[in-house]
């Protein structure tokens, strides 16, 4: 029973998440022959302020981009 965990920033639509779940399930089935009903998908969404790269959160980067455009 494969368990696939995905961490991603929040904000995607329910339809987007369903497509991702379907694609990941297909990938497990096609690559390792896992029965579809045995595939488990865990989606974890996090706010942009809880994910950072290079010492700055994605929320801070987005705010800085808006500040330079406005």
C-alpha positions in Angstrom: 0.0 0.0 0.0 1.8 3.1 -1.2 1.3 6.3 0.9 2.1 9.5 -1.0 2.5 12.7 1.0 2.4 16.1 -0.6 3.2 19.4 1.1 2.1 22.4 -0.8 1.1 26.0 -0.3 -2.6 26.6 0.2 -4.8 28.3 -2.3 -5.4 25.6 -5.0 -9.0 24.8 -5.9 -10.7 21.6 -4.9 -10.7 20.6 -8.6 -6.9 21.1 -8.8 -6.4 18.9 -5.8 -8.7 16.2 -7.2 -6.7 16.2 -10.4 -3.4 15.9 -8.4 -4.8 13.0 -6.4 -5.9 11.2 -9.6 -2.6 11.8 -11.3 -0.6 10.6 -8.3 -2.8 7.5 -8.0 -2.3 6.8 -11.8 1.5 7.2 -11.3 1.6 4.6 -8.5 -0.5 2.2 -10.6 1.5 2.7 -13.8 5.0 2.7 -12.2 4.8 0.0 -9.5 1.5 -1.8 -10.3 -0.1 -0.7 -7.1 -3.9 -1.4 -7.1 -5.6 1.9 -7.2 -7.7 1.2 -4.2 -4.5 0.6 -2.2 -3.0 4.0 -2.9 -3.2 6.5 -0.1 -2.7 10.3 -0.7 -2.1 12.8 2.0 -2.3 16.5 1.0 -0.9 19.0 3.5 -1.5 22.6 2.8 0.4 25.4 4.5 0.0 29.1 4.6 2.6 31.1 2.6 4.0 32.4 5.9 4.9 28.9 7.0 7.2 28.1 4.0 10.5 29.9 3.4 13.4 29.8 1.0 16.6 31.7 1.4 15.6 33.3 4.7 12.3 34.8 3.5 8.8 33.3 3.7 6.7 33.1 0.5 4.3 35.6 2.2 7.0 38.1 2.6 8.2 37.7 -1.0 4.6 38.1 -2.3 4.1 41.2 -0.2 7.4 42.7 -1.5 6.3 42.0 -5.1 3.0 43.7 -4.6 4.8 46.7 -3.0 7.0 47.1 -6.1 4.1 46.8 -8.5 1.7 49.2 -6.7 
